[in-house]
Amino acid sequence: MSENYAYPLEPEWEIEEITTVVALYTAVETAFLNGIDRQLFLNQYRDFKQIVKSKSEEKQLTKRFLQASGFDMYVAVKAAQASNRKRIGPLSK
């Protein structure tokens, strides 16, 4: 993993869609590094799912994001969904 990496994005996405997806990627990083408000994270994931509707596309993006960043979006999402606490994280890689 490099400190400088590119987020996995799709060329057909509009600017608003890219902004939404990048917001989730940033939230995942924050969840691992500092912790994040659970409801904020879940809202960003919900918005992400409005763009990435297919489970297979989500899995591909999750894998590409993990390879680029070292942060596992799946782990962050599952932690947020399973918790009833106000904040999640910081999470372990």
Backbone as a printed PyTorch tensor [residue, N CA C, xyz], in Angstrom:
tensor([[[  0.8360,  -1.1840,   0.0000],
         [  0.0000,   0.0000,   0.0000],
         [  0.8770,   1.2430,   0.0000]],

        [[  0.4840,   2.1980,  -0.7900],
         [  1.1620,   3.4730,  -0.8850],
         [  0.3140,   4.5390,  -0.2210]],

        [[  0.9700,   5.5830,   0.2950],
         [  0.1950,   6.6840,   0.8660],
         [ -0.5550,   7.4250,  -0.2380]],

        [[ -0.0300,   7.4020,  -1.4470],
         [ -0.6800,   8.0300,  -2.5890],
         [ -1.2490,   6.9340,  -3.4730]],

        [[ -2.5420,   6.8940,  -3.5480],
         [ -3.1930,   5.8810,  -4.3630],
         [ -4.4380,   6.4860,  -4.9920]],

        [[ -4.8900,   5.8570,  -6.0430],
         [ -6.0800,   6.3360,  -6.7440],
         [ -7.2840,   5.5270,  -6.2950]],

        [[ -8.3810,   6.2190,  -6.0550],
         [ -9.6250,   5.5450,  -5.7230],
         [-10.1630,   4.8360,  -6.9620]],

        [[-10.7110,   3.6430,  -6.7930],
         [-11.3400,   2.9720,  -7.9380],
         [-12.6530,   3.6640,  -8.3090]],

        [[-12.6930,   4.1910,  -9.5120],
         [-13.8710,   4.8920, -10.0240],
         [-14.2020,   4.3450, -11.3980]],

        [[-15.4190,   4.5540, -11.8280],
         [-15.8540,   4.1050, -13.1450],
         [-15.9530,   5.3110, -14.0790]],

        [[-15.4530,   5.1870, -15.3040],
         [-15.4350,   6.3380, -16.2180],
         [-16.8060,   6.8600, -16.6090]],

        [[-17.8240,   6.0300, -16.5250],
         [-19.1640,   6.4770, -16.9210],
         [-19.8920,   7.2500, -15.8230]],

        [[-19.3400,   7.3270, -14.6140],
         [-19.9890,   8.0340, -13.5220],
         [-19.9720,   9.5370, -13.7480]],

        [[-21.0510,  10.1770, -13.3450],
         [-21.1500,  11.6350, -13.3560],
         [-20.3740,  12.1960, -12.1510]],

        [[-20.1220,  13.4910, -12.1710],
         [-19.3780,  14.1470, -11.0860],
         [-20.0440,  13.9060,  -9.7270]],

        [[-21.3520,  14.0230,  -9.6650],
         [-22.0730,  13.8240,  -8.4000],
         [-21.9070,  12.3900,  -7.8930]],

        [[-21.9070,  11.4440,  -8.8170],
         [-21.7290,  10.0400,  -8.4350],
         [-20.3130,   9.8060,  -7.9170]],

        [[-19.3430,  10.3890,  -8.5790],
         [-17.9460,  10.2690,  -8.1310],
         [-17.8040,  10.8620,  -6.7360]],

        [[-18.4000,  12.0120,  -6.5190],
         [-18.3350,  12.6700,  -5.2100],
         [-18.9260,  11.7750,  -4.1220]],

        [[-20.0290,  11.1270,  -4.4150],
         [-20.6870,  10.2370,  -3.4510],
         [-19.8260,   9.0210,  -3.1370]],

        [[-19.2410,   8.4170,  -4.1690],
         [-18.4050,   7.2330,  -3.9760],
         [-17.1360,   7.6050,  -3.2030]],

        [[-16.5220,   8.7220,  -3.5490],
         [-15.3150,   9.1700,  -2.8540],
         [-15.6370,   9.4670,  -1.3850]],

        [[-16.8180,   9.9890,  -1.1050],
         [-17.2220,  10.2470,   0.2880],
         [-17.2380,   8.9480,   1.0930]],

        [[-17.7080,   7.8600,   0.4890],
         [-17.6950,   6.5850,   1.2020],
         [-16.2660,   6.0890,   1.3940]],

        [[-15.4450,   6.1780,   0.3630],
         [-14.0450,   5.7500,   0.5070],
         [-13.3640,   6.5180,   1.6450]],

        [[-13.6150,   7.8140,   1.7040],
         [-13.0410,   8.6360,   2.7660],
         [-13.5830,   8.2200,   4.1300]],

        [[-14.8660,   7.9010,   4.1890],
         [-15.4740,   7.4460,   5.4430],
         [-14.8580,   6.1230,   5.8990]],

        [[-14.5770,   5.2350,   4.9660],
         [-13.9300,   3.9620,   5.3120],
         [-12.5470,   4.2380,   5.8990]],

        [[-11.7830,   5.0930,   5.2550],
         [-10.4550,   5.4460,   5.7780],
         [-10.5710,   6.0340,   7.1840]],

        [[-11.5260,   6.9220,   7.3690],
         [-11.7230,   7.5570,   8.6770],
         [-12.1140,   6.5250,   9.7240]],

        [[-12.9790,   5.5840,   9.3550],
         [-13.3910,   4.5370,  10.2920],
         [-12.1970,   3.7390,  10.7840]],

        [[-11.2700,   3.4460,   9.9020],
         [-10.0810,   2.6810,  10.2900],
         [ -9.0940,   3.5250,  11.0820]],

        [[ -8.8890,   4.7590,  10.6830],
         [ -7.8390,   5.5770,  11.2940],
         [ -8.2660,   6.2560,  12.5910]],

        [[ -9.4720,   6.8180,  12.6240],
         [ -9.8830,   7.6330,  13.7690],
         [-11.2060,   7.2290,  14.3820]],

        [[-11.9970,   6.4880,  13.6510],
         [-13.3720,   6.2220,  14.0500],
         [-14.2800,   7.2580,  13.4050]],

        [[-15.5590,   6.8960,  13.2620],
         [-16.5160,   7.7680,  12.5830],
         [-17.8960,   7.5580,  13.1840]],

        [[-18.7250,   8.5820,  13.1070],
         [-20.1090,   8.4760,  13.5390],
         [-20.7900,   7.3620,  12.7270]],

        [[-21.3800,   6.4320,  13.4230],
         [-21.9620,   5.2600,  12.7770],
         [-23.0750,   5.6440,  11.8020]],

        [[-23.9690,   6.5450,  12.1970],
         [-25.0870,   6.9100,  11.3240],
         [-24.5960,   7.6500,  10.0790]],

        [[-23.6010,   8.5100,  10.2330],
         [-23.0150,   9.1950,   9.0800],
         [-22.4450,   8.1700,   8.1000]],

        [[-21.7310,   7.1850,   8.6340],
         [-21.1500,   6.1470,   7.7860],
         [-22.2460,   5.3760,   7.0540]],

        [[-23.2790,   4.9680,   7.7770],
         [-24.3690,   4.2110,   7.1530],
         [-25.0980,   5.0330,   6.0970]],

        [[-25.2500,   6.3330,   6.3290],
         [-25.8690,   7.2060,   5.3270],
         [-25.0120,   7.2800,   4.0650]],

        [[-23.7130,   7.3690,   4.2390],
         [-22.8260,   7.4240,   3.0710],
         [-22.8370,   6.0910,   2.3210]],

        [[-22.9310,   4.9970,   3.0490],
         [-23.0240,   3.6910,   2.3900],
         [-24.3450,   3.5740,   1.6270]],

        [[-25.4360,   4.0490,   2.2240],
         [-26.7360,   4.0360,   1.5390],
         [-26.6700,   4.8470,   0.2380]],

        [[-26.0470,   6.0160,   0.2860],
         [-25.8970,   6.8470,  -0.9130],
         [-25.0420,   6.1400,  -1.9700]],

        [[-23.9840,   5.4810,  -1.5280],
         [-23.1100,   4.7050,  -2.4130],
         [-23.9140,   3.6190,  -3.1240]],

        [[-24.8040,   2.9550,  -2.3760],
         [-25.6070,   1.8700,  -2.9510],
         [-26.6230,   2.3780,  -3.9730]],

        [[-26.9400,   3.6590,  -3.9650],
         [-27.7950,   4.2280,  -4.9990],
         [-27.0660,   4.3030,  -6.3350]],

        [[-25.7510,   4.3410,  -6.2890],
         [-24.9260,   4.4020,  -7.4970],
         [-24.4580,   3.0060,  -7.8950]],

        [[-23.9810,   2.2590,  -6.9070],
         [-23.4600,   0.9060,  -7.1400],
         [-24.5220,  -0.0670,  -6.6450]],

        [[-25.4550,  -0.3770,  -7.5110],
         [-26.6020,  -1.2060,  -7.1120],
         [-26.2960,  -2.6930,  -7.1220]],

        [[-25.4250,  -3.1200,  -8.0180],
         [-25.1340,  -4.5460,  -8.1630],
         [-24.1290,  -5.0070,  -7.1080]],

        [[-24.4240,  -6.1390,  -6.4960],
         [-23.5330,  -6.7090,  -5.4820],
         [-22.1760,  -7.0620,  -6.0890]],

        [[-22.1740,  -7.5490,  -7.3300],
         [-20.9030,  -7.9220,  -7.9620],
         [-20.0390,  -6.6890,  -8.2260]],

        [[-20.6530,  -5.5890,  -8.6440],
         [-19.8690,  -4.3600,  -8.8520],
         [-19.3420,  -3.8410,  -7.5150]],

        [[-20.1550,  -3.9270,  -6.4650],
         [-19.6970,  -3.5070,  -5.1380],
         [-18.5010,  -4.3430,  -4.6990]],

        [[-18.5650,  -5.6460,  -4.9170],
         [-17.4550,  -6.5240,  -4.5400],
         [-16.1850,  -6.1810,  -5.3160]],

        [[-16.3330,  -5.8860,  -6.6070],
         [-15.1700,  -5.5190,  -7.4180],
         [-14.5460,  -4.2180,  -6.9180]],

        [[-15.3800,  -3.2180,  -6.6380],
         [-14.8670,  -1.9420,  -6.1400],
         [-14.2300,  -2.1030,  -4.7600]],

        [[-14.8590,  -2.9100,  -3.9010],
         [-14.3020,  -3.1730,  -2.5730],
         [-12.9190,  -3.8050,  -2.6850]],

        [[-12.7840,  -4.7660,  -3.5760],
         [-11.5020,  -5.4410,  -3.7730],
         [-10.4470,  -4.4710,  -4.3070]],

        [[-10.8270,  -3.6620,  -5.2940],
         [ -9.8820,  -2.6940,  -5.8560],
         [ -9.4760,  -1.6410,  -4.8300]],

        [[-10.4420,  -1.2070,  -4.0080],
         [-10.1440,  -0.2300,  -2.9610],
         [ -9.2020,  -0.8370,  -1.9180]],

        [[ -9.4350,  -2.0670,  -1.5280],
         [ -8.5650,  -2.7570,  -0.5670],
         [ -7.1560,  -2.8920,  -1.1190]],

        [[ -7.0320,  -3.2890,  -2.3810],
         [ -5.7110,  -3.4430,  -2.9870],
         [ -4.9600,  -2.1160,  -3.0480]],

        [[ -5.6750,  -1.0340,  -3.3380],
         [ -5.0380,   0.2750,  -3.4680],
         [ -4.6980,   0.8960,  -2.1170]],

        [[ -5.6210,   0.7600,  -1.1570],
         [ -5.4890,   1.5080,   0.0880],
         [ -5.0780,   0.6840,   1.3050]],

        [[ -5.4260,  -0.5970,   1.2910],
         [ -5.2070,  -1.4290,   2.4630],
         [ -6.3830,  -1.3960,   3.4310]],

        [[ -7.4240,  -0.6180,   3.1210],
         [ -8.6160,  -0.5160,   3.9660],
         [ -9.7230,  -1.3820,   3.3750]],

        [[-10.3370,  -2.2090,   4.2160],
         [-11.3630,  -3.1370,   3.7580],
         [-12.7530,  -2.5460,   3.9920]],

        [[-13.3770,  -2.1010,   2.9090],
         [-14.7020,  -1.4970,   2.9900],
         [-15.7090,  -2.4800,   3.5800]],

        [[-15.5920,  -3.7480,   3.2480],
         [-16.5030,  -4.7710,   3.7490],
         [-16.4620,  -4.8090,   5.2830]],

        [[-15.2770,  -4.7740,   5.8570],
         [-15.1280,  -4.8120,   7.3170],
         [-15.7870,  -3.5870,   7.9490]],

        [[-15.5940,  -2.4230,   7.3510],
         [-16.1760,  -1.1940,   7.8950],
         [-17.7030,  -1.2310,   7.8300]],

        [[-18.2350,  -1.6680,   6.6950],
         [-19.6910,  -1.7350,   6.5400],
         [-20.2870,  -2.7250,   7.5370]],

        [[-19.6880,  -3.8970,   7.6660],
         [-20.2050,  -4.8990,   8.6010],
         [-20.1150,  -4.4070,  10.0440]],

        [[-19.0440,  -3.6970,  10.3900],
         [-18.9090,  -3.1570,  11.7470],
         [-20.0170,  -2.1470,  12.0280]],

        [[-20.3170,  -1.3040,  11.0590],
         [-21.3700,  -0.2970,  11.2340],
         [-22.7460,  -0.9510,  11.3400]],

        [[-22.9850,  -1.9500,  10.5170],
         [-24.2910,  -2.6190,  10.5290],
         [-24.5070,  -3.4400,  11.7980]],

        [[-23.4470,  -3.9930,  12.3420],
         [-23.5670,  -4.8720,  13.5040],
         [-23.5870,  -4.1140,  14.8290]],

        [[-23.1290,  -2.8820,  14.8160],
         [-23.0030,  -2.1200,  16.0550],
         [-24.2810,  -1.3700,  16.3820]],

        [[-24.4500,  -1.0860,  17.6650],
         [-25.5190,  -0.1900,  18.0770],
         [-24.9270,   1.0280,  18.7830]],

        [[-23.6120,   1.1610,  18.7010],
         [-22.9250,   2.2950,  19.3140],
         [-23.0090,   3.5120,  18.4040]],

        [[-22.7680,   4.6770,  18.9570],
         [-22.8320,   5.9220,  18.2010],
         [-21.6850,   6.0190,  17.1940]],

        [[-20.5140,   5.5000,  17.5650],
         [-19.3390,   5.5780,  16.6840],
         [-18.8110,   4.1710,  16.4200]],

        [[-18.1740,   4.0340,  15.2600],
         [-17.4440,   2.8030,  14.9740],
         [-15.9760,   3.1830,  14.8040]],

        [[-15.1070,   2.2670,  15.1900],
         [-13.6800,   2.4680,  14.9980],
         [-13.0460,   3.1870,  16.1660]],

        [[-11.7440,   3.4030,  16.0340],
         [-10.9140,   2.9880,  14.9020],
         [-10.8870,   1.4650,  14.7550]],

        [[-10.9010,   1.0450,  13.5050],
         [-10.9280,  -0.3810,  13.1760],
         [ -9.5160,  -0.8760,  12.9160]],

        [[ -9.3180,  -2.1570,  13.0520],
         [ -8.0150,  -2.7740,  12.7700],
         [ -7.9840,  -3.2560,  11.3450]],

        [[ -6.8350,  -3.0820,  10.7250],
         [ -6.6620,  -3.5640,   9.3430],
         [ -6.5280,  -5.0540,   9.3290]]])
